[in-house]
Amino acid sequence: MNENRGTFGPDIFAIPLEDEAYLVYAPLHGAAFAATKGLVAALPGVLAGEGGDESVVALARETGLLRRPPSPVTRRQGTPSPTEVTLFLTTACNLRCTYCYASAGDTAATYMTTDVAKRGIDFVIDNARQQGAPFAGVNYHGGGEPSVHWNLMTESLAYARERAGDLDVIAASAGNGVFTDRQIDWMIANLNGGMSLSFDGLPEVHDEHRPTVRGTGSSSRVMHTMRRFTEADYPYAVRLTVTAEQIPLLPDSIEFVLSNFTPKRVQVEPAYQLGRHEGEPDAETEDFIAAYREAQGRAARFGHELIYSAARVGTLTNHFCGVTQDNFCLSPSGNVSACFEAFSEDNEFADVFFYGSQGPDGGYTFDMDALDRLRGLGVEQRSFCDGCFAKWNCAGDCYHKSLAANGRGEFAGSQRCHITRELVKDQLLTRIAGSGGLVWRDGQAGESCAVHGGAE
């Protein structure tokens, strides 16, 4: 049986394992269980209402497979009214990472002005008030290191909180961790939404690929930041980027991070062949899967489950990220992008992801045709993804990376698809084992199915 195709219909799958065993996965029903070849052979008749072995009928009923599941497909409509803004403060950076997707530092840096930041903040706060939202969001990201534009980072957040009054402001940032103690103090006190730090694990691994502008290693600075965050019980995440030659060291890198620091989340991604890493050896390989599995075992000893962005059992959606959900990100020039990686109007795919500009009234003018095209990029629109058992978990993966891999034509898949399916399968088996080794039910999905089934 093809591992990508539904065996019993479009959204119920029998995934072959070893020794004629199978993993049956019904993502929209929120259920998975191990099955024998005989059970797999008997299940189609039961699902078709033809009856059969009582134990198989009982299993199908218990797992909700006899009910019609809800659809995970949603699509935004109308003029966007975001309540969160992501500010791409600058393309400047104090590091020269070998795999930087933005090639930060290779061209003249751009910097956002105070007026651009204030306009975006005003817009989302006004929207939050009009909608009765519980908070407005201010996030910092971009093609450079946000903290390099320090004055604007601090001043813009102070402005947001003053402008918001009694409305909460949740602020977060991505960063490379090369901060001064004064900056760390400010982040702990002000970035109440947390910080995502880039750190590649073993110091020698990190230093090889994430040197400073002067060419020296940056690991000691990042570890100092993580120690400060840990001492303050500040919520931060760590992202490890793995190049092809460093794959064998991934398990040791994970053990090093979790033995010495206390991140809330640890995300692992193979280096993308974009920007400064274009043309380098591919890290999206079987070796990566094997190293990730070993690293996952090490992480489990510390009570962690590693994160790979497209493998998300427990999440059912047709949206991988905010690109298809009106992400409101401002370039240094003040134009509106839906994608964190399309941070500049010079990006190869800027025409795909930029959908707005500053309007004459202090707000924004949106290109609704461009926005509707983005809204229509949900995974249900990709014929290649039809019948893939990970479809509603991965939701088509990163659209920017698919453009880089496949060009502007029809999506034809990538090596990441295989990685995603393998890691989703691992997550399902782990959850089944944790549920007693028989059946895993996603409580939230199960409840949704029961309500829907009752209405039918």
Stockholm file with secondary structure:
# STOCKHOLM 1.0

chainA/1-456         MNENRGTFGPDIFAIPLEDEAYLVYAPLHGAAFAATKGLVAALPGVLAGEGGDESVVALARETGLLRRPPSPVTRRQGTPSPTEVTLFLTTACNLRCTYCYASAGDTAATYMTTDVAKRGIDFVIDNARQQGAPFAGVNYHGGGEPSVHWNLMTESLAYARERAGDLDVIAASAGNGVFTDRQIDWMIANLNGGMSLSFDGLPEVHDEHRPTVRGTGSSSRVMHTMRRFTEADYPYAVRLTVTAEQIPLLPDSIEFVLSNFTPKRVQVEPAYQLGRHEGEPDAETEDFIAAYREAQGRAARFGHELIYSAARVGTLTNHFCGVTQDNFCLSPSGNVSACFEAFSEDNEFADVFFYGSQGPDGGYTFDMDALDRLRGLGVEQRSFCDGCFAKWNCAGDCYHKSLAANGRGEFAGSQRCHITRELVKDQLLTRIAGSGGLVWRDGQAGESCAVHGGAE
#=GR chainA/1-456 SS CCTTSCSSSTTCEEEECSTTCEEEEEGGGTEEEEECHHHHHHHHHHHTTCCCCHHHHHHHHHTTTTSCCCCCCCCCCSSCCCSEEEEECBSCCSBCCTTCTTCTTSSCCCBCCHHHHHHHHHHHHHHHHHHTCSEEEEEEESSSCGGGGHHHHHHHHHHHHHHHTTSEEEEEEEECSCCCHHHHHHHHHHCTTCEEEECCSSHHHHHHHSCBTTSCCCHHHHHHHHHHHHHTTCCEEEEEEECGGGGGGHHHHHHHHHHHCCCSEEEEEECCSSGGGTTSCCCCSHHHHHHHHHHHHHHHTTTCCCBBTTBCTTCCCSCSSGGGTTCCEECTTSCEESCSSCCSTTSTTHHHHEEEEECTTSSEEECHHHHHHHHTCSGGGCGGGTTCTTHHHHTTCCHHHHHHHHTTSCCCCCHHHHHHHHHHHHHHHHHHHHTTSSEEECHHHHHHHHHHHHHC
#=GC SS_cons         CCTTSCSSSTTCEEEECSTTCEEEEEGGGTEEEEECHHHHHHHHHHHTTCCCCHHHHHHHHHTTTTSCCCCCCCCCCSSCCCSEEEEECBSCCSBCCTTCTTCTTSSCCCBCCHHHHHHHHHHHHHHHHHHTCSEEEEEEESSSCGGGGHHHHHHHHHHHHHHHTTSEEEEEEEECSCCCHHHHHHHHHHCTTCEEEECCSSHHHHHHHSCBTTSCCCHHHHHHHHHHHHHTTCCEEEEEEECGGGGGGHHHHHHHHHHHCCCSEEEEEECCSSGGGTTSCCCCSHHHHHHHHHHHHHHHTTTCCCBBTTBCTTCCCSCSSGGGTTCCEECTTSCEESCSSCCSTTSTTHHHHEEEEECTTSSEEECHHHHHHHHTCSGGGCGGGTTCTTHHHHTTCCHHHHHHHHTTSCCCCCHHHHHHHHHHHHHHHHHHHHTTSSEEECHHHHHHHHHHHHHC
//
